[in-house]
């Protein structure tokens, strides 16, 4: 080959449909994550493994359909698209794995392999024509490599882009944004009033042992706060949600991915936040507070402490994730725009 000429990469598609093959992907999955600079927590291997074990495998109309792209010649894994096949009334669809539990969806691709993987994915979908009616990929960041890869009209001519819920964030390196989030006078005043009621303690917990001890109290407080809300999702009254969090609590602390924050009064929790941390980002996944203390805003008191804790740990971004709540806009400085990608199969 002459200097300066480019040899087009060729990849083969491997479909992983059973759990044993899915588990065997561990090392190759983690190797691609290590090579990819722009991925969210919800692309990490432990998240997907925990979700399938606790939720996906128990749903009768769900089956694994994880695609691995392997470079022809070297045998190296250069891409993974985590999908599941779901039986719907109008036909089978391929859907982003762990939906709707995940707040973002990412395709995992090694550097310089995006186009080859995109072409292989498109070819795979053409082969499924007649057995799959559509591909649904939810909560794709508009500025992500996944969006750019899957909206290339030359490769995917029948993709629809639909709006999805944005995720407000705080740039922890922006002094003005941080001051807006942590310098609220009303929160300081309510914190002082709370301290006059008894002993106030804030803890940010990362070890499996400590999280395990606090988990029952978190479940009880979350259920008391959200159990009667008809719009609430992911409640602990659902056995699959309980299984899922048990899996997360057992697995994520090994890699330092989990952070449970608590605000207690005389030893009893009155606000708790359950979130993830990865690559300088904190992901605010579940929150709850004691309604008996709502007039003192314990959630806001804990939130400001958590933001300061993230700064002290050297994190750069605080992501509130999905959820249309007014308080998020009062703390955040901008939104991550998300879309749903619906890829037609002809």
N, C-alpha and C positions, 0 to 999 in steps of 0.2 A: 504494500500500500504506500502511495506517495505521501511525503510529509504534508500535513495540513488537511488530508482527506479524513472524513469521518465515517466510521463503520457503524451502521445502524444496529442498535442493540435488539436482540431477539429474546423474548421470554416465553416460557410455557406456563400455562395456568393449571394449578393443582387445586381441586375442590376438597375441602375437609368437611365431612358431613357427620362423622361420629366423634364422640367425646374423647376417645383414646388418641385420635389423630390431632384433635384440638389441643389436648394437653401436651402432645409431643412438639407443638409449635413454640413452646416456651422460650428456648434459647434463641431461635431465629427471630422471633417477635421482638425480644429485648435488644437484639443486635441492631435491628432496623430502627427502633426507637432511639438508640444511642447515636445513630447517624443523622437523625432528623432533628433540625433545630426548632421547627415551628409545629409543636404538637401540644395538645392540652392533656391534663390529667386523665381525661376519659379515653385516651388512646392507650394508656398503660396496660400491660398484660394482667396485673392483679385485678384491676377493675372488671375486665371482661370475664376472667375466670370465676371470680366471686359471683357475678351476676348470673352466669349460666348455671353454676352449681345450685344457687339458691332460688332462682326464678325461672329462667328459660327452660330448663330440662323438665320442669313440672307443668308446663303449658302444653296441652295436647296438640294444639295447632301450630306449634313452633318447632322448627328443626334447624340444626346448624347448616350454614352455607358460607363458610369462611374461605375466601380465595387467597391463595399464595402464588406469587409470580416468581418463577425461578429462571435465572439467566441460562440460556442454552449454551452449552460448552463448559461453563464453570460450575454450574449447579448451585450457584449462590442465590439465596433468597434476596430479592430486591424490592418486594412489595407485598403488602397484606391488606385486604379489604374485609373487615369483620362484618359479615351479614348474617341474617337468618331468613329462612323461608317460612312464610306465614300463610296459612290457609284462610282466605276470606270468602264471603258469600259470592263475590263477583269473580273469584279466581285466586290463584296463588300470587303473592307478591314477594319480592326480596326487600327486606327492610334493614335499616341500620341496627346492628347488634346492640342489645341492651336498651333499646327504645321502649318506653319513654323515660327510663330512669336517668339516662345520660343527658347532660345539658349541652354537650357539643359532640359532633361526629367528625372524626379524622380518618383519612386514608393514610396508611403508613407506606412511605416510598423512600427508597435509598436515593441519595443525591444523583442527579443526571439520569434517573430511570423513570421519570414521570410520564414521558410520552410513550415509552414502550409499554408501561403498565396500563396506561389509558387505552391504548390500542388493543391490548390483550383483553381488557375488561369489556370493551365494546364487542369484540369478537365472541367472547363468552356469552354476552347477552343475546347476540344474534342467534347463537346455537340454542338458546332457551325459548326462542319464539314459538308460541303455541302452548307452552307449559307455564310460562310466567307472564302476567299481564302488565306489570310495572315494577320499577325499582323506586323505593321511597327512602331517601336519605335525609334525616331530620337534623336541624340545628347545625348547619354547616356555616362556619364563619366566612363572611363575604370576602375578607382579605386574606384567606388562607390558601396554601398550595392546593388543598383538596378542591376548593371552589374553582380555581384556575384550571385544574386538571380535568374536571368533570363538566365544565361548561364550554370546552373547546368545540365549537359547532362543526368543525371539520371531522371530528371523531364522534361526537354525540349530537346529531342534528335534531333529535327529538327530546330535548331536555326542557322542562318547565322550571322556572325559578319562582318560588312563592315565598312571601314574607313569613318570617318566624319571629318568635319573641326575642328581643335584644337582652343582653346581659350587661348591667351597669358595672363599671369598675372604678377603682381609685388608683391613680398612679402614685405609689408610695414614694417615688423619687421627686415628685412635684411638691415643693414646699407649700404653695398656695392651696393645692388640692388637699394636702394633708392637714393644713390648718383648718380648712373648711370642715373636714371630717372629724377632727378631734378637739376643736377649740370652741365647742358649744357651751355657752354660759348656763343655759337651762339644765344641761346634763350635769355640770359641776354642782349646781345648787341641789339637784335631786340626789346626787351622790352623797352630799353632806347630810341631807335629811335622812337618807337611808342609814348612814353610819350612826346616827343618834338612836336608832332603834335596836342596835345590837352589834355583834361582831360580824364585820363584812370581810369576805375573803374571795379573791379572784385566783383561779388556777388555770393553767394551760397545760394539758396533759397529752403525752405522746406515747407512753409505754403501754403495751398490751395489758399488763397486769392492772395498771391504774384505770385504764379505759374500761376494762372488764368490770371493775368494782363499781364504776359510775354508770354503767350501761342501763341497769334497771331503773335508776332514778331519772335518767334521760328519757327512757321510754314512757315512764309514768308522767313526767312533766309535759312531754310532747303530746301525749294522748289527752291530758287534761286541757291543754291549750287548744288543740286542733280537732279533737275527736267529734265535736258537735258542729263543726263547720262543714256545710254541704259542698263547698268548693275545694276543700282540702284534698290533696292526693298523697299517696305514699304513706298512709297511716299505719301505725303499728298494730291496729286491729286486724290487718291482713297478715296471715301467717307467712306469706312469701317475703314481705317486708322485714319481718322479724328474722327470718333465715338469712336474708341478704345482709343485714347489719351485723349479724353474728359472724358471717363470713368475713366482712370487711374488718371487723374488730380483731379477728384472729390473724388476718393476713397482712393488712397494710402497715401496722407498726413495725414489722420486720425491716421495711425499707424507709421508715421515717415519713410515710405518706399521709398519716392521719393525725389530726389535732382536735381534741375535745376541750372546749373552754367552758368554765363554770363560774357563776357568781353565786355565792351562798350567803345566807344570813343566819347566824347562829347555827351553822352546820347544815342547814337545809338549802338545797339549790333553788334559786328563784329565777335564774336565766341560764340557758345552756346553748352553746353553738357547736355544731358538728361539721367539720370541714376537712378539706384535703390540702396538701402542700406538695408542690413539685416544680422544680426548675424556676424558683423565684416567685412562683404564683401561689396565692392562697385562694381556695375555692370554697365559698360559703354555702354549704349544701343543705343543712337543716338547722332550724332555730326554734326556740320555745322560751316562754317565760311564764311566771306565776301570775295569773290574772288578779289575784288579791293585792298584788303590788303594782298594778298597772299605772297607778297615779304617780309612781316614782320612777317609771320608765327603766326598769332593770335591764331590759334588752339593750337600750341605748348606752347605759353605763358599761355593760360588758362589751358592747361593740367598740366603744372608744378604747377600752383596754386592749382588746384584741388587735385593733389597728396598730397601736403602739408596739405591741408584742411582735407583730409581723415586721415592723420597721427594725426593731432590735435584732431580729433574726436575719436581717439582710434581704428580706423579700422585696420584690419590686412592684408587684401588682396584687391588689385585693379585688377579687372577682365575686360579685354578688350573685352571679348566675341568674337563671330565669326566675320570674315571679314579679308580677306587676304590683308592687307595694310602694306607696308614696315615700316611705322613709329611705328607700334605696336611692332615689333621685336627690334627696337632701344630703346624702353623704358622698355620692359618686361624682366624678368629674366628666365622664363620657360613657358612651355605650359601645359594646361590641355588637355589630350588626350581624344577625344570623338570617339564613334562608333555608328553606326546604327544597331539595332538588328531586324532581320527579322525572325519571328517565323512562321514556316510552320504549316498548319493545315491539319491533315490526318484523 
